[in-house]
Amino acid sequence: MKKSLMLAAALCTAILVVGEARAKPLKVYILAGQSNMEGHAKVETFDYIGDDPATAPLLKEMRGADGKPRVCDKVWISYLTGSRENAGEGFGKLTAGYGARKNPTEDGGKIGPEFTFGITMSKAIDGPILIIKTAWGGKSLNTDFRPPSAGPYKFSDAQLENLKKRGKDIKQAKADKAARTGHYYRLMIKHVKHVLGDIKRVVPNYDAKQGYEIAGFAWFQGWNDMVDSGTYPNRGKPGVGYAMYGKWMAQFIRDVRKDLNAPKMPFVIGVMGVGGPIEKYSNPRYKVTHGNFRAAMAAPTKLPEFKGNVLAVRTGLYWDKPLETIADKFGKVKKMGHYLRNKSKGQPNEDGKMTPKQQREYLKEYRAKVVTAKDEATWKRGASNAGYHYLGCAKTMALIGKAFAEAIGKMEKK
């Protein structure tokens, strides 16, 4: 009789434990931004991650026992992307392939920050996870993602004068701008609510009784604002050049929290880091403007209301310097090709006597001198896109995704 009672008690305890496990709310994380949040790092560059002893352990986490990209059993993703006319959703268990996509519903063979973000979160959280990602290339905060509280976009006198000089219809230009303003902000919010309105569609074993918690938001955007001299005419002036971006970013955070009814949601700002740390910039031409923009991106973290619940992740820390060195060499070769075609003074073909064939042969020999065979092999192994896409380096994207997750985790603990 005593043994039976003990067995019954044990069974009840086991049932309670299982019940508790099932009752854990689904953790929901939102990732949003433009092309670098989409992610242009090809899966073919994964091996490069293993070349560095510091990141080799991360590569092991990114692959399954069969050597293929890992499929995360307790992490699901819904990804809205595509052109304005062809937006679509891809969803399922998190794995590689949820980076930039030609067809929104099909594996694009690339990763953005989402892959290692989910892997890192799954190590820290015992329960299920849902990532809702919305990202589109070439989008600005000042227009495309403009938050509602920022009001309408207003052209400056200089912008209007420039439109007139170009023969543009001012009334039409204002109408077009108004139509674009905030479009992707609204699309982002609409999609998040759509997914949360029917979670079981994306997470098949979700039980409404367990509920969900919007546990964090990561923002990775910036390029289109950084290069917009019309909206930011004083880009070279510290503190004022991109001040409006910082103001709009703060409004964006407030509006997102309000629209998603998540007032305490941890928020990460992925600060633009193309080119690496400013103090180590190889190109002085952009050092000032890029530095000013990064400061503006991180500015909201200094506001009292955001202390401890908004963090900036300096993605420049994960810029791959060895690949940049090789990219610079390719840049020299490209420049030489320009010199040859344009008969540049002081260059090999300044007299214009070289035939197209001779130019190609000269350029081939020049490339062989500048770019070594080792450089070629390293580039093929680690890079798959342009500099503004962090060279399409999976190592960089993996480290950024991990950093985003760790930053949100740090805020969650508080």
N, C-alpha and C positions, 0 to 999 in steps of 0.2 A: 504493500500500500504506500509506504514511504517512497520507494523507488518510482512508483507511478506518478506521485505528486511532484517529485523532482523533475521527471521527464516532461510533465505537463507544463511546469514552470519554465523549463528551458525552451520548450516549443513556443510558449507565449512570448518569451523574451526575443526569440529569433524573429517571430512575426512582427513584433514591435520595431525591431531594428530594420527589417525590410521595409516596413511601412514608413519609417522615418526617412529611409533612403529615397523612397519614391516621392515623398512629400517635399523634397528639396526643390525650391523654385528654380525654374530655368533662368540661367544668367544670360542676359541679352546685351550684346555689345554692338555699337554702330560705328562703322568706318565710312568716312566720306571725303571727297576731294576731287582732284582732277587727274591728269594722266599718271602721276607717280603713285597715287592711291590705286589707280587701275593696276599698274605694275607692268613693266616691260622687260623683266628679267626672264630669259628663256630657261627652261628646265635643263637644257644642254649645258648650262654653266654651273650646275650643282657641284660637279667634281672639283671645281676651283675652291669651293668652300673647304674641302678636305685637305687642300695643300697647306693650309695654315693650321698649325697645332692648336692655336687658340680657338678656332672655329670648327675644327674637325668633329668635336662632340656634338655640335649643333647639327651637322650634316647627318650624323647617325640618327638623330631624332626626326629628321625630315624624310628618312627612308625606312621602308619596312624590311623584313627579313629577306625578301626577294630582291632587294636592291632598288625597287621601284619607289616612287614617291608614296609616302605614308598616307593611309586613309584613316582619318581620326574618327574613332567609333562613337565618341560622345560629343563631337562638335559638328554642328550643321551650319550651313551658310546659304543665304539668299543674296544674290548679287544682281543689282539693276544697273545696266550700262547700255551702250549703243548710242547712235546718233539721235538727234531730236525727233526725227521722223521714224527711226527704227529702234526705239528703246525696247529692251527685252530683259527677261529675268532668267538666270541660271541658278539652280539650287540643288542641294544634296548634302552628303557628308563632306566635310572639309578635306581637301587634298590639293595637290598642285593643279594648276590649270585655271584657277579663278583670278588670274591676272587679266591684262588687256585681252579683249576678244573681238574678232571680226564679226562673229555671230554671237550675240549675247547669250544664247542658250547652249553653246558648244565650248568644250575645252579649248582654250587658246594656246596651250603649251607654255604659258608664262605664269609667273607669280608676282604679286605685289606684297605688301606687308601682312596681308590676311593669313597666309599659311603659317608662318612662325608665331604670329599673334595668337592664333588658335591653339597651336601646340604648346606654347608657353602658358596660356591660361588653363589648359587642360591639366597641366602639372600642378597648378596652384589651387584649382577648384575640384571638389570631389564630385559635383553634380554635372548635369548636362549644360551645354553652352550653345547659344545661337548667335551667329554673326550676321548682321544685316549690313551689306556693303552697297553704297551707291556712289559711283564714280564715272566721270566723263572727261575726256581729254579736252584741253584748251578752254577751260572755264575759269572765270574770275570771281572774286568775292565782291568786287565793287558793282558788278552787274548780274552775272548769272546766278550766283549763290547769295545775292544781296538779301540780308535779313529784313523782315517786315518793318521792324522798328527804325530802320535806317531811312525809311521814306523813299521817294522816287529819286532816280539818278538825275542829277542836274548838270548839264553841259556848262563849262566855263566860257567866258567871252572869247578866250583864245581858241577853244575847241570849235565854237560856232563860226569864228572867222576863218578857221582852217577848212571847215566844211564848205563855206561859201567859195573859197579859193579853188576848191576841188570841183566846184559846180554841182554840189549836192543840194537836194531839196531839203531845206531845214525842217519843215513841218513833217516830212516823211521820215527823216532821220530821227526826230524825236519820238515819232510813233513807233518806229522799229525798236528803238532803245527801250521804250516803255514795255513793249511786248516781251522783250528778252529779260527785263529786270525781274529778278527773283524767281524766274521760271524753274531753275534747278533746285532752289531751296524748297519750293513747293512740291516738286516731284520727289525729292528726298523724303520730306515729311509724309507725303501721301503713301509712299512705298513702305515706310516703316510701319505706319498704321495698318496698311493692308496686310502685311506679314503678321503683325501682332493680332490682327482680327481673326486669323485662321492659322494658328501656329502649327496645327497638326498636318497641314498641307506640306510644310517644309520639314517638320520634326515628327515623323510618323508615330513615335511612341509617347508623344506629349500627352499628359493628362491635365485637363483644365483645372483639376483640384489642386495640383501642385503650384499653379500660378507661375508668374514670371517676374523678373526684376530687371529694369533697364539699368545695367551696372556700369556703363562707361561709354564714352564717345571719343574717337580719335579722328582728328582733322589733318589731312595731308594735301596741301594745295599751295599755290603761291606764284608759280612761274608767270602766268598771264598778268597778274598785278605788278609783279616786279619789273616787267619790261614795258609797262603802260605809261609812257611819258605824257600822254594826254590827261589822264586822271591824276597822275602824280608828277606835275611839271617841275617840282623842286627836289627830285630824287637824290641829288647830290648833297643836300643839306641835312646834316645829322639832327635828329629830333623832330624835324618838321616835314622832311621829304615824303615820308610814308605814314605820317601821323594818322591819316584817315583810315588806313588799313587797320591799325591797332584799334581805333574806335569802332569800326565795323565788325572787327573780330569779337570784341566784347559784346556788342549787340547781338551778334550771331549766337554766342554762347547762351545769353539770356533768353533769346527767342526759342532756341532749340529746347532748352530745359522747360520753358513754359508750354510750348506746343506738344511736347511729349509727356507733360505732367511728371517731370523728373527733376525737381528743384535742386537736389543734391547730387545729381549725376556727375561722377568724375569726368573731367574733360582734358584731353591731351591735344596740344598744338604741335604738330610735326613741323618744326622750323626748317624752311628750305635750306638745303645743305650742299647743293651742286657746287663742286669746286673745293670742297673740304673746309676745314677751319680757316677763317679769314686771315689769321696771322700767318698761315702757310700758303696763301694764295700764290699761284704761279703766274696769274694774269692780273697785273696791277690796274688794268683798264676798268675792271668791274669791281674792284675791291671795295670802293667807297659805297657805291649804290647797293651792292649785295649786302654789305655790312649794315647799312641803314635799314634795308628791308627786313633783315633777320631781327633786328632790334624791335621793329614795329610789330612783327609777328608775335614776339614773346611779350610785348608790352602788357597785355591783359593780366598776366600772372602777377603783376605788381599791384593790381588793384586790391584793396582790402577785402572786398566781397568775394574775391576769387582765391584768397589765400588758403592753401591746402587742398583746394578742390579743382584747380586748373594748373597743369604743369606743361612746360615746354620741353620737348625732346629735340636736342640739337642734332639733326640728322647728318650734318657735316662731319661728325665724328666717325661716321661709317663709310665715308667716301673712300674709294680704293685708290690710293696714291700710285702704286705700281702700274695699274691700268691707265691712270691719267698720264703717266710719263710716256707710255706707248702711244696714247692718243695724241699727245703733243708731237710725237715723231710723225704720225700720219698727217698731222696738220701741216708740218713742214713740207711733206711730199705734195700735198694738195696745193700749197702756196707756190711751190716750184712749177707745178703744172699751169697755174695761173700766169706766172711770170713768162713761161715759154709761149703760151698762146697770145699774150698781150705785148710781146716784144719789149718787156720791161728793161729800163735802163740799168746797165751794170750787171745784167743777167745773161746767161748763155745765148739766148736767141734775140738779143737786142737789135741785131741787124736784120732780123726777119728771114734769114736764109735757110733756116731749118724747115724741112718738109714735115708734114704731120707724122709720117712714119719715123723720121729722125727724132722728133719730139718724144714720141712714145718710147723709143729705144733709150733715149737719154733719161727719161723719167724712170724707166724700169731699173736702169743701173743706179740712179740716184737713190731710189727706194731701197735697193739691196744694201747700199752703204749706210743709210740712216736707220732702217728697220732691220734688226737682226732676225735670224731664223728663230731664235729663242723668243724674241718679242712676238713674232707671228704666232707661235704656238701658245704663248701665254694669253694673248689677246683672244684667240679662238676658244680657249678654255674658260676665260672669265668674263668676256664682254659680249653683248649681243644687241646693243642699241647706242644711241647718241648720248652725249654728255648731259643734256638736260633731262635725260631719263636715267641718271646715275649709271651711265654706260651699260645699262641692261645687265647689271651684275647681280646674280642671285645672292652672292655673299652679302652685298650691301642691303638688299631688300630683306634678307633674312634677319640681319642684325637690327634693322629699323623696326620690323614687326615685333621682334622680341623686346626691344626697348619700349615700344608703345604699350605692350602688355604689362611689362614690369612697372611702368609709370602709373598705369591705372590700378594695378595691384597695390602699389604703395599708398595711393589715395584711399582705396577701399578699406585697407587696414585701419586707417585713421577714422 
